[in-house]
Amino acid sequence: MASTRPVPPTYLDRLRSDLELIEEDYVRILADSEIRNINPNRGSDMTFVAATKWGWVPSSLELEASRMELLGRLRQWEPLLRLLFPHPTPEVTKRLDVNLGLLVRWLERPRDRTIPSSTEVATERIRDAVATLRQLGDLLPADPWAVRLVVDTNVLLDDPDVTIFTSLFGKRYMVHLMPAVLRELDDTKRAGRNPELREAAKKADRRLKGMRTNGDMRLGVRVAGDVHATFEHIESKGEGLPNWLDLDVPDDRLLASTLLLQSRHPGSAVYVASGDINLQTKLAAVGLPFVEAP
């Protein structure tokens, strides 16, 4: 059944959209840049082997600021792309390294033998690099679950029925119950700030534990219809993730675990169900799509 409400762009869609914006700003920077001949062999009686022929003309203060701003965005974007390729073949590794390296290097602008003779040629090479990075998304493997859903604690406290998202995702999706959520639910059950919250946590806990009667929760069990659920036990240690994440904070642990889930299932569209505005803000910062309960 098709969704009756629109869902946000997937993680891969967001990466590609951000890459499009990076390309647009990169082309503008190159349009404001100049390349000059710096070959020391030109008009010289001496011969310098492997001499660099072309170099960037020093940037104006405004252009320097634009380069730094785009370099920062590119460095934030790069690890998010690499998460989709946790086990790349040598060919994929080369395509990632060569094309991302070019994008970074021509913003940093060290002395470099790859600089072409004109900014027009440089622009074409940047467009080719971006096209290659965009096409890498076509290599992601098919996943048995087109949609995977991570459910936050606040959603489970409001309604522990994980099948309520069929209006968004259709009848078939896999729900992932993350360690950070299960731990927070358990803490709330014991020490919630009021009796109503503790009772909601106990209700959710009973509902989730009841799923175990349907099979092995590690592999995923049928909840209702073609909605399945699984208990996750692995948490991210932070490798390859944004350095601003604080894994002592529950929201950040959930975000990190969801990025790890997306990395483990790169061909699946991973969503997070949460009404927490702080978590939603952090999810948006890394391109993970979120939804609220219908």
C-alpha positions as CSV (number, residue, x, y, z in Angstrom):
1,M,0.0,0.0,0.0
2,A,1.3,3.4,-0.9
3,S,2.0,5.9,1.9
4,T,-0.9,8.4,2.5
5,R,1.5,11.0,3.9
6,P,4.8,12.2,2.4
7,V,8.0,10.9,4.0
8,P,11.2,13.0,4.1
9,P,14.1,12.3,1.8
10,T,16.2,9.3,2.6
11,Y,19.8,9.5,3.9
12,L,21.1,8.9,0.4
13,D,18.8,11.5,-1.1
14,R,20.0,14.0,1.4
15,L,23.6,13.2,0.7
16,R,23.0,13.7,-3.0
17,S,21.1,17.0,-2.5
18,D,23.9,18.3,-0.3
19,L,26.5,17.2,-3.0
20,E,24.5,19.2,-5.5
21,L,24.8,22.3,-3.4
22,I,28.5,21.7,-2.8
23,E,29.0,21.5,-6.6
24,E,27.1,24.7,-7.2
25,D,29.2,26.6,-4.7
26,Y,32.4,25.0,-5.9
27,V,31.7,26.2,-9.5
28,R,31.1,29.7,-8.2
29,I,34.4,29.6,-6.3
30,L,36.3,28.5,-9.5
31,A,34.6,31.2,-11.5
32,D,36.1,33.7,-9.1
33,S,39.5,32.0,-9.2
34,E,42.5,32.4,-11.5
35,I,45.3,30.0,-12.6
36,R,48.6,31.2,-13.8
37,N,51.7,29.6,-15.4
38,I,54.4,29.0,-12.7
39,N,56.6,26.7,-14.7
40,P,60.2,27.4,-13.7
41,N,61.5,26.0,-17.0
42,R,59.8,28.6,-19.0
43,G,62.5,30.9,-20.4
44,S,65.2,29.3,-18.2
45,D,68.5,27.8,-19.2
46,M,68.0,25.3,-16.4
47,T,65.7,22.3,-16.4
48,F,63.7,21.4,-13.3
49,V,62.5,17.8,-13.5
50,A,58.8,17.2,-12.6
51,A,58.3,20.9,-12.2
52,T,54.7,22.2,-11.4
53,K,53.4,24.1,-14.4
54,W,50.3,25.8,-13.2
55,G,49.3,27.4,-9.9
56,W,46.4,29.2,-8.2
57,V,46.6,33.0,-8.1
58,P,46.3,34.1,-4.4
59,S,42.7,34.5,-3.4
60,S,41.0,37.7,-2.2
61,L,39.9,37.8,1.4
62,E,36.3,37.1,0.3
63,L,37.3,34.2,-1.9
64,E,39.4,32.8,0.9
65,A,36.5,32.9,3.2
66,S,34.3,31.1,0.7
67,R,36.9,28.4,0.2
68,M,37.1,27.8,4.0
69,E,33.3,27.7,4.4
70,L,32.9,25.1,1.6
71,L,35.9,23.1,2.8
72,G,34.2,22.8,6.2
73,R,31.0,21.6,4.7
74,L,32.8,19.1,2.5
75,R,34.7,17.7,5.5
76,Q,31.5,17.2,7.4
77,W,29.8,15.6,4.3
78,E,32.6,13.2,3.5
79,P,32.4,10.8,6.5
80,L,28.6,10.6,6.0
81,L,29.1,9.4,2.5
82,R,31.8,6.9,3.5
83,L,29.4,5.4,6.1
84,L,27.5,3.9,3.2
85,F,30.6,1.9,2.1
86,P,31.8,0.2,5.3
87,H,33.4,-2.6,3.2
88,P,34.4,-1.0,-0.1
89,T,36.2,-2.9,-2.8
90,P,39.6,-1.5,-3.9
91,E,37.9,0.1,-6.9
92,V,35.3,1.9,-4.8
93,T,38.0,3.0,-2.3
94,K,40.0,4.5,-5.2
95,R,37.0,6.3,-6.6
96,L,36.2,7.7,-3.1
97,D,39.8,8.7,-2.3
98,V,40.6,10.2,-5.7
99,N,37.5,12.3,-6.2
100,L,37.1,13.4,-2.6
101,G,40.8,14.2,-2.5
102,L,40.5,16.4,-5.6
103,L,37.6,18.3,-4.1
104,V,39.5,19.0,-0.9
105,R,42.9,19.7,-2.5
106,W,41.6,22.4,-4.9
107,L,40.0,24.2,-1.9
108,E,43.1,24.0,0.2
109,R,45.3,24.8,-2.8
110,P,48.8,23.6,-1.9
111,R,51.4,23.5,-4.7
112,D,49.9,20.7,-6.8
113,R,50.8,19.2,-10.2
114,T,47.2,18.3,-10.9
115,I,46.1,21.9,-11.4
116,P,45.1,22.4,-15.1
117,S,45.8,25.3,-17.4
118,S,42.5,27.1,-16.9
119,T,39.6,27.4,-14.4
120,E,37.3,26.2,-17.2
121,V,39.1,22.9,-17.3
122,A,39.2,22.8,-13.5
123,T,35.4,23.2,-13.5
124,E,34.9,20.3,-15.8
125,R,37.1,18.1,-13.7
126,I,35.2,19.0,-10.5
127,R,31.9,18.3,-12.3
128,D,33.2,14.9,-13.3
129,A,34.4,14.2,-9.7
130,V,31.0,15.1,-8.4
131,A,29.2,12.9,-11.0
132,T,31.4,9.9,-10.0
133,L,30.6,10.4,-6.3
134,R,26.9,10.7,-7.1
135,Q,26.9,7.5,-9.1
136,L,28.5,5.5,-6.3
137,G,25.0,5.5,-4.7
138,D,23.9,3.2,-7.5
139,L,26.3,0.5,-6.2
140,L,24.5,0.1,-2.9
141,P,23.2,-3.5,-2.5
142,A,19.5,-4.3,-2.5
143,D,18.1,-4.8,1.0
144,P,15.4,-7.3,2.0
145,W,13.8,-4.4,4.0
146,A,13.3,-1.3,1.9
147,V,12.4,0.6,5.0
148,R,13.9,0.3,8.5
149,L,12.5,2.3,11.4
150,V,14.1,3.3,14.6
151,V,11.6,4.3,17.3
152,D,12.6,6.8,20.0
153,T,11.6,6.4,23.7
154,N,9.1,9.3,23.6
155,V,7.1,7.6,20.8
156,L,7.0,4.3,22.7
157,L,5.8,6.0,25.8
158,D,3.0,7.7,23.9
159,D,2.0,4.5,22.1
160,P,4.1,1.2,22.1
161,D,2.3,-0.1,19.0
162,V,5.0,0.0,16.3
163,T,2.5,-0.8,13.6
164,I,1.0,2.7,13.6
165,F,3.4,3.8,10.9
166,T,1.8,1.9,8.1
167,S,0.2,5.1,6.9
168,L,3.7,6.5,6.3
169,F,5.6,3.4,5.1
170,G,3.1,1.0,3.8
171,K,2.5,-2.5,5.3
172,R,6.0,-3.8,5.2
173,Y,8.9,-2.4,7.3
174,M,11.4,-3.5,10.0
175,V,11.4,-1.8,13.4
176,H,14.8,-1.6,15.2
177,L,14.7,-1.1,19.0
178,M,18.0,0.4,19.9
179,P,20.0,-0.2,23.2
180,A,19.8,3.5,24.1
181,V,16.0,3.4,23.8
182,L,15.6,0.2,25.8
183,R,17.9,1.5,28.5
184,E,16.0,4.8,28.8
185,L,12.7,2.9,28.8
186,D,13.9,0.7,31.7
187,D,15.2,3.7,33.6
188,T,11.9,5.5,33.2
189,K,10.0,2.5,34.4
190,R,11.9,2.5,37.6
191,A,12.5,6.2,38.2
192,G,10.2,8.3,36.0
193,R,9.4,11.8,37.2
194,N,5.7,10.9,37.9
195,P,3.5,7.9,38.2
196,E,1.9,8.4,34.8
197,L,5.2,8.3,33.0
198,R,6.4,5.2,35.0
199,E,3.1,3.4,34.1
200,A,3.6,4.4,30.4
201,A,7.1,2.9,30.5
202,K,5.8,-0.3,32.1
203,K,3.1,-0.6,29.4
204,A,5.7,-0.2,26.7
205,D,8.0,-2.6,28.4
206,R,5.3,-5.3,28.6
207,R,4.4,-4.7,24.9
208,L,8.0,-5.1,23.7
209,K,8.7,-8.1,25.9
210,G,5.5,-9.7,24.5
211,M,7.1,-9.7,21.1
212,R,9.6,-12.3,22.2
213,T,6.8,-14.9,22.1
214,N,6.8,-14.5,18.3
215,G,10.3,-15.8,17.8
216,D,14.0,-14.7,18.0
217,M,14.1,-10.9,18.5
218,R,17.7,-10.8,17.3
219,L,16.6,-11.9,13.8
220,G,13.4,-10.0,13.7
221,V,9.9,-11.2,14.6
222,R,6.5,-10.5,13.0
223,V,4.5,-8.0,15.0
224,A,1.4,-7.7,12.8
225,G,0.8,-8.0,9.1
226,D,4.2,-7.6,7.5
227,V,5.6,-5.3,10.2
228,H,8.5,-6.9,12.0
229,A,10.7,-5.8,14.9
230,T,14.2,-6.6,16.2
231,F,16.1,-5.8,19.4
232,E,19.5,-4.4,18.6
233,H,22.4,-5.0,20.9
234,I,25.3,-3.3,19.2
235,E,26.1,0.4,20.0
236,S,28.5,2.6,18.0
237,K,31.8,3.5,19.5
238,G,32.0,6.7,17.5
239,E,34.4,5.7,14.8
240,G,33.9,7.7,11.6
241,L,31.0,9.7,13.1
242,P,30.7,13.5,13.6
243,N,33.1,14.6,16.4
244,W,30.4,16.7,18.1
245,L,28.5,13.6,19.2
246,D,28.8,12.9,23.0
247,L,28.1,9.2,23.5
248,D,27.3,9.9,27.2
249,V,24.2,11.7,26.0
250,P,21.2,9.3,25.3
251,D,20.1,11.2,22.1
252,D,23.6,11.2,20.8
253,R,24.0,7.4,21.5
254,L,20.7,6.8,19.6
255,L,21.9,9.0,16.7
256,A,25.2,7.2,16.5
257,S,23.6,3.8,16.6
258,T,21.2,4.8,13.8
259,L,24.1,5.9,11.7
260,L,25.7,2.5,12.4
261,L,22.4,0.8,11.4
262,Q,22.4,2.8,8.1
263,S,26.0,1.8,7.5
264,R,25.2,-1.8,8.0
265,H,22.2,-1.6,5.7
266,P,23.2,0.9,3.1
267,G,20.6,-0.2,0.6
268,S,17.7,0.4,3.0
269,A,16.0,3.7,3.8
270,V,16.4,4.2,7.6
271,Y,14.1,6.5,9.4
272,V,13.8,7.6,13.0
273,A,10.4,8.1,14.7
274,S,10.7,10.8,17.3
275,G,8.8,13.9,18.6
276,D,11.9,15.2,20.4
277,I,12.9,18.5,18.8
278,N,16.5,18.3,20.1
279,L,17.0,14.8,18.6
280,Q,15.2,15.9,15.4
281,T,17.7,18.8,15.0
282,K,20.7,16.5,15.4
283,L,19.2,14.0,13.0
284,A,18.8,16.8,10.4
285,A,22.4,17.8,10.9
286,V,23.6,14.4,9.7
287,G,21.0,13.9,7.1
288,L,19.0,11.1,8.8
289,P,15.3,11.5,8.1
290,F,12.8,11.6,10.9
291,V,9.0,11.3,11.2
292,E,6.5,11.8,14.0
293,A,3.8,9.3,15.0
294,P,0.7,9.6,12.9
